[in-house]
Amino acid sequence: MKASWKFEKKRRSQKSRDPMQASFFTNASIDEDAQALIRELIQNSLDAKVSSTSDEPVRVRLSVGKHEPENGVMKNYITEEAWKHFTAEDNGLDTSLSASHLCRFLVYEDFNTCGLVGDVTVNDEQPGNSFYYFMRAEGQSGKLEGVRGRHGIGKYVVPKTSCIRMFIALTVRETDKKCLIAGQSVLKSHHVDGVAYTPDAWWGVFDEYDSGDYFPMPVESEELFNRVVEDFGLARNRQETGLSLIIPYVQEDISVETLAKYIVNEYFWPILNGQLLVEVEEI
């Protein structure tokens, strides 16, 4: 099953929308996007531990790599049609990247965690459905009152870290051991070839309806799993539950040194007491 991009055309009844989540990460307590990324993702990983009573730590791996445009790898994930949206003048991006540019990418993986669980066909809030809250919700969180990060804003650091506001999520779920893969991008309302589009785009497969509506779904494919693992140097295999995030065209200030600094600053105590094990490398 082959994944493809779908950018939704704006209907006349819809408001033009510029996602506001980025404004939550411009305060003085977060020096760089790298700090926000580490703070939010590792907290989510700790919250998603398979067993709260197990002594085995949550393991996190971060790696930074690159693809030269000549090797053609990124053509498997971003088509020429998709690049029309990523290069549109009014898409809200602060960069002029194109398919001819080097792609630096960041991979974030957690292990001994549950992955994105829940019914993937749900399109409304459902307790315990982390797939819905991560992939389908904006400004909503499945966390309980009083839990850090329960407002559903933190996950925006993932696309925000990409210069084209894109990520790919690969998850092996603890509940059913399924491996699901999907991608997203969050731009601003924009125009391509004179047609207006909404901010949100999905990379995956789509259930089509006679009405012209559609519903985005993740891909379940061993072939695609193997290709993503090889192309981005993932450490995960199909038996290890958890979440792998690939963030392409990552911002320049994201480096192994910067990531390591904020890991120590934000999570030295869980590391010292054996709750968390983190590996950072350049590939």
Secondary structure, 3 states (H helix, E strand, C coil): CCCEEEEEECCCCCCCCCCCHHHHHCCCCCCCHHHHHHHHHHHHHHHCECCCCCCCCEEEEEEEEEECHHHCHHHHCCCHHHHHHHCCCCCCCCCCCCCCCCEEEEEEEEECECCCCCCCCCCCCCCCCHHHHHHHCCCCCCCCCCCCCCCCCHHHHHHHCECCCEEEEEEECCCCCCEEEEEEEECCCEEECCEEEEEEEEEEEEEECCCCCEEEECECCHHHHHHHHHHHCCCCCCCCCEEEEEECCECCCCCHHHHHHHHHHHHHHHHHCCCEEEEEEEC
